[in-house]
């Protein structure tokens, strides 16, 4: 089963994927920001800034939006695959060699600089494969220990809740 959504790529930062509801954006649109805030009316594929002066120097970014299809399959007790298809690109990530779930819970401000706490169930995957257009990427998850149990740098997280101090 495919779900329709949008892939949002932040430029020029390192590639990242975020999901937003389809109804918010039109195909091939973009949103321009100045210092992290939207620039009113800047939703076309190009942004022209005219008559600039030194006082206009700020942190500008453009977020491009593209139609994409997402699917998922598998049994998380054994393996799990997620797939994104957009503009002729097909990206597939499969987690395998699944371990036992582990509840992770941290309190807000328990680590300096981390305002929020989190409660999540992580399912370690000792193996994972990433492919783009059928070509498998090099690399593999690194084995780790967490709470005295086998873990890795790869895990499934189907749910998480973030908390703030009251």
Secondary structure, DSSP 8 states (H G I E B T S, - for coil): -EEEEEEEEEESSS---EEE-GGG--TT-EEEEETTEE-TT--SS-----S--GGG---EEEEEEEEEEEEEEEETTTEEEEEEEETTEEEEEEEEEEEEEEEEEE-TTSSTT---EEEEEEEEEEEEEEEETTEE-S----EEEETTEEEES-EEEEEEEEE---
